Amino acid sequence: MSFICFALVLAALVSAAVIFFKIGTVDVVGESRYSAQEIIDASGLQTGQSMFLFNKFASISRIFSACPYIDTVQMRRTLPDRIEILVTPCQPAAVILSEGARYIIDGGGKILEKTDEAGASGLPQVTGGVLTSPEVGKRAEFFEEESAKALFSVLNTAKNNDILNDIGDIDISKVYDIQFEYMGRFTVRIGSADDIERKFKFVAAVIEALGERESGVIDVSDGQTGYFSQGKVK
């Protein structure tokens, strides 16, 4: 009998919460290229809705679809009537040139937008890979899986070493001879993406041994050491 009474009381409390706790305000917290109202509109949330009956995951999915430059979304209820949408922005990392079109991606490979600008926001341009069915808001997929490995190995390793902003144009047309511009002074040849973390360390060691004004080609493709020579690889 006591269990039945407890269940009835609990059901009454839940019903009261659903009936009386309505969304009064929706606030957006965090930096974004989108306005707070754009994010709120994308979420589908409206004042007067139940604080507990709206589908949080559907709202988050709608935000991602409408706002591709958003990296993470969280929602937080604060009684009695406040919903917080917490967002963090995507960081553009490169522009992929594929079949005459250009797509801006973040470091994880998400396509942020299609652009007509050749040097969009000063981002490095990626050549040599062909995208398959590119779609804004989705991860960039290549016809050749090795092309994806080549590109994201460079981007992720550069990000992990906090040098992503120093990476220039990237050429993945030959996945066994990946090349990229670095610091505006060097062309780096890393060969394949194998042992790329160690190859980046060789690049750093070569640069440390050079003068501040020297420029040329750094070749770490053999994975054993780094070589420097004057000139530029085309």
C-alpha positions as CSV (number, residue, x, y, z in Angstrom):
1,M,0.0,0.0,0.0
2,S,2.8,2.4,0.9
3,F,4.5,1.7,-2.4
4,I,1.3,2.6,-4.3
5,C,1.0,5.9,-2.3
6,F,4.6,6.7,-3.1
7,A,4.1,6.0,-6.8
8,L,1.0,8.2,-6.9
9,V,2.8,11.1,-5.1
10,L,5.8,10.7,-7.5
11,A,3.5,10.7,-10.5
12,A,1.7,13.9,-9.2
13,L,5.1,15.6,-8.8
14,V,6.2,14.7,-12.3
15,S,2.9,15.9,-13.7
16,A,3.1,19.1,-11.8
17,A,6.7,19.7,-13.1
18,V,5.6,19.1,-16.7
19,I,2.5,21.3,-16.4
20,F,4.0,24.2,-14.4
21,F,7.6,24.5,-15.4
22,K,7.6,26.2,-18.8
23,I,10.5,27.6,-20.8
24,G,10.6,31.3,-20.0
25,T,14.0,32.3,-21.5
26,V,16.5,30.6,-23.8
27,D,20.1,31.9,-23.6
28,V,23.1,31.1,-25.7
29,V,26.5,30.9,-24.0
30,G,29.8,30.8,-25.8
31,E,31.4,32.4,-28.9
32,S,30.1,31.7,-32.3
33,R,29.9,33.3,-35.8
34,Y,26.1,33.0,-35.5
35,S,23.9,35.3,-33.5
36,A,22.2,34.0,-30.4
37,Q,18.8,34.3,-32.2
38,E,20.0,32.3,-35.1
39,I,21.0,29.5,-32.8
40,I,17.8,29.7,-30.8
41,D,15.8,29.6,-34.0
42,A,17.7,26.6,-35.3
43,S,17.1,24.8,-32.0
44,G,13.3,25.0,-32.4
45,L,12.9,25.9,-28.7
46,Q,10.1,28.3,-27.9
47,T,9.0,30.0,-24.7
48,G,6.0,28.3,-23.2
49,Q,7.2,24.8,-24.0
50,S,7.5,22.4,-21.1
51,M,11.0,22.4,-19.6
52,F,11.0,18.7,-19.6
53,L,9.1,17.4,-22.6
54,F,11.1,19.0,-25.5
55,N,13.5,16.6,-27.4
56,K,16.9,17.9,-26.4
57,F,18.8,15.7,-28.9
58,A,16.6,16.7,-31.8
59,S,17.2,20.4,-30.9
60,I,20.9,19.8,-30.8
61,S,20.8,18.0,-34.2
62,R,18.9,20.9,-35.7
63,I,21.6,23.4,-34.5
64,F,24.4,21.3,-36.0
65,S,22.5,21.1,-39.4
66,A,21.8,24.8,-39.5
67,C,25.1,26.1,-38.0
68,P,28.0,24.0,-39.4
69,Y,30.6,26.3,-37.8
70,I,29.5,25.1,-34.4
71,D,31.7,22.4,-33.0
72,T,29.9,21.3,-29.8
73,V,26.5,22.0,-28.3
74,Q,25.2,21.3,-24.8
75,M,21.8,22.2,-23.2
76,R,21.3,22.9,-19.6
77,R,18.0,23.4,-17.7
78,T,18.0,25.9,-14.9
79,L,14.8,26.0,-12.9
80,P,12.3,27.5,-12.8
81,D,12.3,28.5,-16.5
82,R,15.7,29.0,-18.1
83,I,17.4,26.9,-20.9
84,E,21.0,27.5,-21.7
85,I,22.5,26.5,-25.0
86,L,26.3,26.2,-24.6
87,V,28.3,26.3,-27.9
88,T,31.9,26.2,-29.0
89,P,33.0,27.2,-32.5
90,C,34.8,25.1,-35.1
91,Q,38.2,26.3,-36.2
92,P,38.7,26.4,-40.0
93,A,41.9,24.5,-40.8
94,A,42.2,24.2,-44.6
95,V,40.5,24.6,-48.0
96,I,40.2,21.5,-50.1
97,L,40.3,22.1,-53.8
98,S,38.3,19.3,-55.5
99,E,37.1,19.2,-59.1
100,G,37.1,23.0,-59.4
101,A,35.2,23.7,-56.1
102,R,36.6,24.8,-52.8
103,Y,35.5,23.5,-49.4
104,I,36.6,24.9,-46.0
105,I,37.1,22.2,-43.4
106,D,38.0,22.1,-39.7
107,G,40.8,20.0,-38.3
108,G,38.5,17.0,-37.9
109,G,37.5,17.1,-41.5
110,K,34.0,18.5,-41.2
111,I,33.0,20.6,-44.2
112,L,32.1,24.1,-42.9
113,E,31.2,25.7,-46.2
114,K,31.7,25.8,-49.9
115,T,33.5,28.9,-51.0
116,D,34.5,30.7,-54.2
117,E,37.5,32.4,-52.5
118,A,40.8,31.0,-53.6
119,G,42.6,32.0,-50.4
120,A,39.7,31.8,-48.0
121,S,40.7,33.6,-44.8
122,G,44.4,32.8,-45.5
123,L,43.9,29.1,-45.0
124,P,46.2,26.5,-46.5
125,Q,44.9,25.1,-49.8
126,V,44.8,21.3,-50.2
127,T,45.4,19.9,-53.6
128,G,45.6,16.3,-55.0
129,G,42.5,14.7,-53.4
130,V,39.1,14.3,-54.9
131,L,36.1,14.5,-52.6
132,T,33.1,12.2,-53.0
133,S,29.6,13.8,-52.5
134,P,30.8,16.7,-50.4
135,E,28.1,18.1,-48.1
136,V,28.3,21.0,-45.7
137,G,28.1,19.9,-42.1
138,K,29.4,16.4,-43.0
139,R,32.9,14.9,-42.8
140,A,34.9,15.2,-46.0
141,E,35.2,11.9,-47.7
142,F,37.8,11.1,-50.4
143,F,37.6,8.7,-53.3
144,E,41.0,7.4,-52.2
145,E,41.1,6.6,-48.5
146,E,44.8,7.2,-48.5
147,S,44.2,10.8,-49.4
148,A,42.2,11.3,-46.3
149,K,44.9,9.6,-44.2
150,A,47.5,11.9,-45.7
151,L,45.6,15.1,-45.1
152,F,44.3,14.4,-41.6
153,S,47.6,13.1,-40.5
154,V,49.3,16.4,-41.4
155,L,46.5,18.5,-39.9
156,N,46.1,16.5,-36.6
157,T,49.9,16.2,-36.0
158,A,50.3,20.0,-36.6
159,K,47.4,20.7,-34.3
160,N,48.8,18.4,-31.6
161,N,52.2,20.2,-31.9
162,D,50.5,23.7,-31.8
163,I,51.9,24.6,-35.2
164,L,48.7,24.4,-37.3
165,N,48.8,28.2,-38.0
166,D,52.3,27.8,-39.5
167,I,51.2,25.2,-42.1
168,G,50.7,26.4,-45.7
169,D,49.5,24.8,-48.8
170,I,49.4,21.0,-48.7
171,D,49.9,18.7,-51.7
172,I,48.5,15.1,-51.3
173,S,48.5,14.2,-55.0
174,K,51.1,11.6,-54.2
175,V,50.3,9.9,-50.9
176,Y,53.9,8.5,-50.8
177,D,55.3,12.0,-51.3
178,I,53.2,14.4,-49.2
179,Q,54.4,18.0,-49.2
180,F,53.4,21.2,-47.5
181,E,54.6,24.8,-47.1
182,Y,55.8,25.7,-43.6
183,M,56.4,29.0,-41.8
184,G,56.4,30.8,-45.2
185,R,60.0,29.7,-45.6
186,F,60.1,26.0,-46.2
187,T,58.7,23.2,-48.4
188,V,58.5,20.1,-46.3
189,R,58.6,16.6,-47.9
190,I,57.4,14.0,-45.4
191,G,56.9,11.1,-47.8
192,S,54.1,8.9,-46.6
193,A,52.0,9.6,-43.5
194,D,53.8,6.7,-41.6
195,D,55.7,7.8,-38.5
196,I,54.5,11.3,-39.1
197,E,54.9,12.4,-35.5
198,R,58.6,11.5,-35.6
199,K,59.0,13.2,-39.0
200,F,57.6,16.5,-37.5
201,K,60.2,16.3,-34.8
202,F,62.9,16.0,-37.4
203,V,61.5,19.1,-39.2
204,A,61.7,21.0,-35.9
205,A,65.3,19.8,-35.3
206,V,66.4,20.9,-38.8
207,I,64.8,24.4,-38.4
208,E,66.5,24.8,-35.0
209,A,69.9,24.3,-36.7
210,L,69.2,26.8,-39.4
211,G,69.5,30.6,-39.4
212,E,66.4,32.7,-39.1
213,R,66.5,33.9,-42.7
214,E,67.3,30.6,-44.4
215,S,64.6,29.0,-46.6
216,G,64.4,25.9,-48.8
217,V,63.4,22.3,-48.7
218,I,63.3,20.1,-45.7
219,D,63.1,16.4,-46.5
220,V,62.2,13.9,-43.8
221,S,60.6,11.3,-46.1
222,D,63.0,8.5,-45.1
223,G,61.7,8.7,-41.5
224,Q,65.3,8.4,-40.2
225,T,66.5,12.0,-40.2
226,G,66.0,15.4,-41.8
227,Y,67.8,17.0,-44.8
228,F,67.9,20.6,-45.8
229,S,68.6,22.0,-49.2
230,Q,68.3,25.4,-50.9
231,G,65.5,25.8,-53.4
232,K,61.8,25.0,-53.6
233,V,59.9,21.9,-54.6
234,K,57.2,22.7,-57.1
